């Protein structure tokens, strides 16, 4: 191990003192720079802000301003749906989504075809407490029997 001399220690001390002066000078100028940045921060464009961030050495995404968070919609809660159809085997289906394999097989089988012939419009046997046919919407208004038919006529072309 080389022996440290007094001269090398003095040289290191001078180097550290010079470094200390540079740091003190920089620390004195930093508040001024921050003040200038704060003064002009509101008028800087997104490109200029990115340039400043690049000079500082930090990655800052200033292209998109922060948006206010949206509150979640307070809608109705969706839960399990009561079965609409029930096969003689006991399997049930709500009538929503794809037709289950068991229902498709029953419909194509002899029992399903015979049931369909006997019941006309109904697609599958109704579950207990459910009607097989979809509910029809009431006409708008009190006792309204619908809208009157109006014959559409063409408008004459505007004269120039």
C-alpha positions in Angstrom: 0.0 0.0 0.0 1.5 3.3 -1.0 2.3 5.7 1.7 0.2 8.9 1.8 2.3 12.0 1.8 1.6 15.4 3.2 1.7 16.9 -0.3 -0.9 14.5 -1.7 -3.2 15.2 1.3 -2.8 19.0 0.7 -3.6 18.6 -3.0 -6.7 16.6 -2.1 -7.8 19.3 0.4 -7.4 22.0 -2.2 -9.4 20.0 -4.7 -12.2 19.4 -2.2 -12.2 23.1 -1.2 -12.6 24.1 -4.9 -15.4 21.6 -5.2 -17.0 23.1 -2.1 -16.9 26.6 -3.6 -18.6 25.4 -6.8 -21.3 23.6 -4.8 -21.9 26.8 -2.6 -22.1 28.9 -5.8 -24.6 26.5 -7.4 -26.7 26.3 -4.2 -26.9 30.1 -4.2 -28.1 30.1 -7.8 -30.6 27.3 -7.6 -33.3 29.4 -5.8 -33.0 32.0 -8.5 -33.5 29.4 -11.2 -36.4 27.9 -9.4 -38.0 31.4 -9.1 -37.6 32.0 -12.9 -39.1 28.5 -13.7 -42.1 29.2 -11.4 -42.7 32.6 -12.9 -42.8 31.2 -16.5 -44.2 27.7 -15.7 -47.7 28.7 -16.7 -46.8 30.1 -20.1 -44.5 27.3 -21.2 -45.8 25.0 -23.9 -45.7 21.2 -23.6 -42.6 21.1 -25.8 -40.8 23.7 -23.7 -41.7 21.8 -20.5 -40.3 18.6 -21.9 -37.1 20.4 -22.9 -36.7 21.8 -19.3 -37.4 18.3 -17.9 -34.8 16.8 -20.3 -32.2 19.4 -19.2 -32.9 18.6 -15.5 -32.7 14.9 -16.3 -36.1 13.8 -15.3 -38.8 12.1 -17.3 -42.0 14.1 -17.1 -45.1 13.6 -19.1 -46.6 17.0 -19.5 -48.3 16.5 -22.9 -51.7 15.5 -21.3 -53.0 17.6 -18.4 -54.5 15.6 -15.6 -58.3 15.1 -15.8 -60.6 15.1 -12.9 -61.6 11.6 -11.9 -65.0 10.6 -12.9 -67.3 9.3 -10.2 -68.6 5.7 -10.8 -72.2 5.5 -12.0 -74.6 4.5 -9.3 -76.6 2.2 -11.5 -78.7 -0.7 -10.5 -77.0 -3.8 -9.3 -77.2 -6.8 -11.6 -77.6 -10.1 -9.9 -78.9 -13.6 -10.6 -81.9 -13.7 -12.9 -84.9 -15.9 -12.2 -85.3 -18.8 -14.6 -87.7 -18.3 -17.5 -87.6 -21.8 -18.9 -87.5 -25.3 -17.3 -87.1 -28.6 -19.0 -89.0 -31.7 -17.7 -85.6 -33.0 -16.5 -85.5 -30.0 -14.0 -82.8 -28.0 -15.8 -83.6 -24.2 -15.9 -82.5 -21.3 -18.1 -83.0 -17.6 -17.7 -83.5 -17.1 -21.5 -80.5 -14.8 -21.7 -77.3 -15.6 -23.5 -76.6 -18.6 -25.7 -79.1 -21.5 -25.5 -77.7 -24.2 -23.2 -76.7 -27.5 -24.9 -79.3 -29.4 -22.9 -82.1 -27.1 -24.1 -80.9 -27.3 -27.8 -80.8 -31.1 -27.6 -84.3 -31.3 -26.0 -85.7 -28.9 -28.7 -84.3 -31.1 -31.5 -85.5 -34.3 -29.8 -88.9 -36.0 -30.3 -90.2 -34.8 -26.9 -89.3 -31.1 -27.7 -90.9 -31.3 -31.2 -94.1 -32.7 -29.8 -94.2 -30.1 -27.1 -93.6 -27.3 -29.6 -96.4 -28.5 -31.9 -98.8 -28.6 -28.9 -97.8 -25.1 -27.6 -97.3 -23.1 -30.7 -95.4 -19.8 -30.0 -93.6 -20.9 -26.8 -89.9 -21.8 -27.4 -89.5 -23.9 -24.2 -91.6 -24.9 -21.3 -92.0 -22.0 -18.8 -90.4 -22.3 -15.4 -92.8 -22.4 -12.5 -93.9 -18.8 -11.7 -92.7 -17.4 -15.1 -94.6 -16.8 -18.3 -93.1 -18.3 -21.4 -94.1 -15.5 -23.7 -92.2 -12.2 -23.4 -94.1 -9.3 -21.7 -95.5 -6.8 -24.1 -94.9 -3.1 -23.5 -98.0 -1.0 -22.8 -98.9 1.6 -25.3 -97.9 5.2 -24.4 -100.5 7.3 -22.6 -103.8 6.5 -20.9 -105.9 4.2 -23.0 -104.0 5.1 -26.1 -104.5 2.6 -28.9 -101.4 3.7 -30.8 -100.6 6.4 -33.2 -102.7 7.3 -36.2 -101.3 6.4 -39.6 -100.2 9.5 -41.5 -99.6 9.4 -45.2 -96.1 10.8 -46.0 -96.1 13.2 -48.9 -93.1 14.6 -50.8 -92.4 18.3 -50.3 -92.2 20.3 -53.5 -88.7 21.4 -54.4 -87.7 24.9 -53.4 -87.6 27.4 -56.3 -84.3 29.1 -56.7 
